[in-house]
Amino acid sequence: MKPWLAKQASTVLKGIAAYFATTASPSAIHRPELPEELKK
């Protein structure tokens, strides 16, 4: 059962990594504004 559990964990982690990679992409639609404090 341990190899099955390791494969499941790998699949879940790969999905999470892909989600963060796509949401952090510069081509994403949502681009938050830079706060005024950081522009100074």
C-alpha positions as CSV (number, residue, x, y, z in Angstrom):
1,M,0.0,0.0,0.0
2,K,2.9,2.4,0.5
3,P,3.8,2.7,-3.2
4,W,0.1,3.5,-3.9
5,L,0.1,6.1,-1.2
6,A,3.3,7.7,-2.5
7,K,1.9,7.8,-6.0
8,Q,-1.3,9.5,-4.8
9,A,0.7,12.1,-2.7
10,S,2.9,12.8,-5.8
11,T,-0.2,13.3,-8.0
12,V,-1.8,15.7,-5.4
13,L,1.4,17.7,-5.0
14,K,2.0,17.9,-8.7
15,G,-1.5,19.3,-9.1
16,I,-0.9,21.9,-6.4
17,A,2.4,22.9,-8.0
18,A,0.7,23.3,-11.4
19,Y,-2.1,25.4,-9.8
20,F,0.4,27.8,-8.2
21,A,2.6,27.9,-11.4
22,T,-0.4,28.9,-13.5
23,T,-1.8,31.5,-11.0
24,A,1.6,33.1,-10.6
25,S,2.1,33.4,-14.3
26,P,2.5,36.9,-15.7
27,S,0.0,36.0,-18.4
28,A,-2.8,35.5,-15.8
29,I,-5.8,37.7,-16.2
30,H,-5.7,39.0,-12.5
31,R,-2.8,41.3,-11.9
32,P,-3.0,43.0,-8.4
33,E,-2.1,46.6,-8.2
34,L,1.2,47.6,-6.5
35,P,0.5,49.4,-3.2
36,E,1.4,53.1,-3.1
37,E,3.8,52.4,-0.2
38,L,5.9,50.1,-2.4
39,K,6.0,52.6,-5.3
40,K,8.1,55.1,-3.2
